[in-house]
């Protein structure tokens, strides 16, 4: 399991900007969070290619799972 290290503010800003300040799942611009596409607990990293912008609702729905709709930068 990858040790949890805070995501630097500059990386958070880069990911939000890259994603157009919108949720990658539903397109919302409200209550945005940074999410690990592959969770740290399943071997994911804090690299920007493994991060995406999700709204709180979509992030809660994902709930630590890897799901095919949450992978825009891997395929």
Residue, then its C-alpha position, 0 to 999 in steps of 0.5 A: x500500500x502506498x503511504x498517504x502523503x498530502x497532494x501539494x497545492x500546486x499539483x491540486x491546482x494543475x489537476x483542476x486546471x487540466x480538468x477545466x474546473x469541472x467534475x470528470x464524471x458529471x461536469x459539475x463545477x460545485x464542491x470539487x475535490x481531487x480524487x485518486x483514479x486508482x486508490x492509494x490502497x490499491x497501489x495508486x500514486x499521487x502522480x497527476x496522471x492518477x488524479x482527477x477532479x470529482x465533485x463530492x457527490x461523484x467522489x462519494x459514489x466512487x467510494x474508493x473503487x476503480x470504476x471504468x467511468x473514472x479513468x480519463x487519463x489512462x486510455 
